[in-house]
């Protein structure tokens, strides 16, 4: 393994939102996830879990002296079709429980059905008011369902307009999740609109080689210095193992 490849692997580890969003998750599942967050080759950026496990994760990370690892949680997940008041209450509750980052699914079906940008914008704008400047808001646009580049671009633009801190590709709960093609469209839209907004590739990214392809794509579009924990994340459950295992052998 070359030094350049090692550097990419180490960088990718630090950008992982280590995720567990399964219907059978338990408090034991989440404590085990937190144990993995401190990998032999460095800590991940965050753990991403359902709201009901926020306190469990925070308590266990504190026990492990990993309070620098953020807690991300999902709202309006995964279909993105809950009532606005329900979503906002969910977000407020999650923040009160200790969430540092909110990953919210926009009502993407409205965008698909009639190119309705106002409804997703209204949700994100209200969500950002609750999150303020201290809680990162990630807009999950479900790019694999939008399919057309124009809709992906529209979703990215409206998310930035509404104040989202990150544009996230996918929930990981649909047939088509993250892809390099959709990532390219999102990153180009971010570059055109605001370099300060981040990008999160999520859904189906399992192998280190895939992660490096996303990092190189972001470098080509945004520049190498743009990539940091504040602007780039991977949402993944098994990617970390693929990144750590070869580094142990070096």
N, C-alpha and C positions, 0 to 999 in steps of 0.2 A: 504494500500500500504506500503510495507516494505521500509526501508531506502535505501536498495540496489537498489530496483526498482526506487525509486525517483532519485537516483544518475544517473542511466542509462538514465532516461527521460531527466534530466537536461543536461547531456553530449550530448545526441542526438540533443537537440535543438541547441546547440552551433555548431553543425557540419552540419546543414542544409544549402544547397544552395536552397533558396526559389525560385521556378521556375514558370515562366509563358511563355510558348512558343506556344501560340494558334494563329490561323490565324486571329482571330477577336480581338486580343489585341489592346488596344488604350493607349494613354498617361494617361488617367484616370485609366485604368487597372493597369498600371505600378506604378503610384503614390500610389494606394491602396495596391499594393504588398509591396512597400517600407514601408508603414504604418504598415503592419503586421510584417515586419522584426524585429521591436522592440516589442518582445512579452512580456507579463506580467511576464514571467519566464526567460527572458534573450534574448539577441540578437542572430540572426542567423549568419552564417559565411559569406554568400554572397546572392545576388539576381542574378538569371540567366535569361537572357532576350535576345530578338533579338537585333542585333546591332543598329537598327534604334531608339531604346529606351534608349541607353546608356546615352545620355545627360540628358534626362528626369529623369532617375533614379539617376544619380549623383547629379543633382540639388536638387532633393527632399530629398535625404539622407542627403545632407549638411544642408538643412533647418531643418531637424529633429535632427541635430547634431549627425549623425550616420556615419561619414566619415570613421569609422573603419570597416564598413561592405563593403566587396569587391563587385565589379561588374564583374560577369562572363557573357560571351556571347558565342554564338554558331557560328561556321563557317563550311562551306561545309556540311550544315545541311539541311535535314536529310539523304539524300540518299548517300552522300559521293562520288559523282561521278563528281564533277566540275573539270574543268581544273586547273592544278597546279597554273598557273599564276593568275587565278581568285581567288583561295583560298588565296593565299599569299597577294593579294591586299586587300581582305576582312579582313584578320587578321591585316594588317598594318593600315587600316582605323579604325578598331575597337579599336586598341590601341591608335591611335591619338584622338579618341573620348572620351577616358577615361577608357577603359576596363582594369581591373586588372588581369583577368584570361580568357584564351581562351580555350573553349571546342570544339575541332575539330574532325569531323567524318573522320576516315580513309577510303580509298577506299576498304572497306571490301569485296565487290563483287569480286575484283581481287584476294583476298586471297581465297575466296570460289571456284572460277572458276578454277584456276590453281596453287594455293598455291604461288601466286606472293607476296613475302614479300618486294621486292625492291621498288615497287611503293608506298606502304604506308610508308615505311622507308624514301624515298626521300621527300615525302610531310612533314612528321613530322620533319625531319632534317632541312628542309628549314624554317618551321614554328618556330622551336626552335631558329634558328638564328635571326629571327625577334623579338621573345619574349625576348631573352636574359635571364639574371638572375633575372630580376625584375618582369616579367610577367609569371604567372604560366600557363603551357601548359598541358591541359588534353586531352588524347587520347581516343576518343569514339570508341570502337572496335566493337560495336553492337554484343555482345556475344550471344544473342538469335538467331541471324541469323547464326553465325558460328557453333553453335550446338556441334560439336565434340570438346572434350577437347584438342586434339592436335592443332586444329586451334586457340582456345582461348589462349593456351599457346604460340603459334607462334606469335599471335597478341600482346600479352603482352611483350614478349621478344623483338620484333622489336621496339615496342614503347619505351621501356626502353633504348635500344641501340641508338635510335634516339634522346633521351634526354627529353622525356615526364616526367613531374613532377607527373602526376596522370594517372592511368588507369581507365577509366570510362566504365561501363558496356554497357549502352544503350542510345538511343535517346529518348525512350518513344514513338516512332512513328511506331513501328513494332508490330507484333502479340506477339512475345516472347521477353520480356524485361529482367529486372534483375531477377536473381534467386540465391538461396543460393548455388546451385551446381556450377554455373558459377563463383560466388564470391569465392568459395573455390579454384577453379582452378586458378583464377587470383592471389589470395593472396598467394597461394603456389608458384606460379611462381615468384612473387615479393620477397618472402622470400628467394628463391634460388638465385635470381639474384642481388637484391639491396633493402635493408631495407629502403632506403631513398626515394623510390618512393611511392606515395600515391595511395589510392583506393577510387573510388567514385561509390556507388551503386545508380543507377538511372533507373527510369522507372517502374511504377506500385507499388511503395512502399507507402502505404497509411495509415497504422496503426502502432501505437506505438509498439505493440507486434512484428511486423515484423522487425522494426528497431532494437529492442533489440537483436533479433536473429542474425542480421548481425554484431552487435557490439560484441556479444559473440563469433561468429565465428572468427572475426578478432583477438580478444583476445587470443583465443585458438591457432591460427596459428602464430601470430606475437608477442604476449605478450601484457599485459595490458598497459604497459608504452608506447607502440608504437603509440597508438591511440591519435591523436591530430588534431587540425584544419589543420595542415600542411600535414597530412597523411591519413585522413579519412573524407569523405563527403557523405551526402545523397542528391541526386537531386530529389526534390519532390515539388508538389504543395499543397497537402492536408495533408501531414504527420504532419506538424507543429500543426495543430488544434488538432490532435489526441494525440500529446505529451503534449500540454498545458492544455487541458480541465481537465484531472484527477489531474494535479498538483494544479489547482485552488482550488480543494476540500480538499487539504491536509493542 
